[in-house]
Amino acid sequence: MSVKIPVKFSDKLKVKKSPEEVYAFLSKIENIAPLVPGIDEFKKVKKDVYRWKFKPMGMKGVSVVLEYETKFSFKENEEIVWNTIEGSGNAEMTGKVKIKKQKSGTELDVEIDMTPDLPIPSIFRKLAEPFVKSEFEKMMGIFAKRIKEALE
């Protein structure tokens, strides 16, 4: 018994660093992990593959620990993309950061999609869905804010 609830996040960030400086920071995944709220464990598995484990989260006596592995790909000074490795955990995660030069710095176009596999009966989906979406948006909002702060 489980329920998959897809959630999406997107944001545009403007920073006063060059695309090269932004890419140099963001392409080192070890720089990004501490900025993600709720991370419990993070480790490099192999080249461009990382394992993420989050602290327990939930509501009303039901909690879940999300964990998965992601593979990153890079387009120097332009884009960073990541995708969950199938079967590596209990959530699917895809994301992309596009890096665009602006007159006075750089714009980051952030898109993140996640589908956690929650260990709850499907009859509770309507209760869980607003909570999952709200928590994900809150966490990703904090993440985006931390990235901006780290780059300024």
Beta strands, then each sheet from edge to edge (+ up, - down):
strand 1: 3-4
strand 2: 7-15
strand 3: 39-46
strand 4: 49-54
strand 5: 57-59
strand 6: 62-64
strand 7: 67-75
strand 8: 79-84
strand 9: 91-102
strand 10: 105-118
sheet 1: 1+ 10- 2+
sheet 2: 1+ 10- 9+ 8- 7+ 4- 3+
sheet 3: 5+ 6-
end
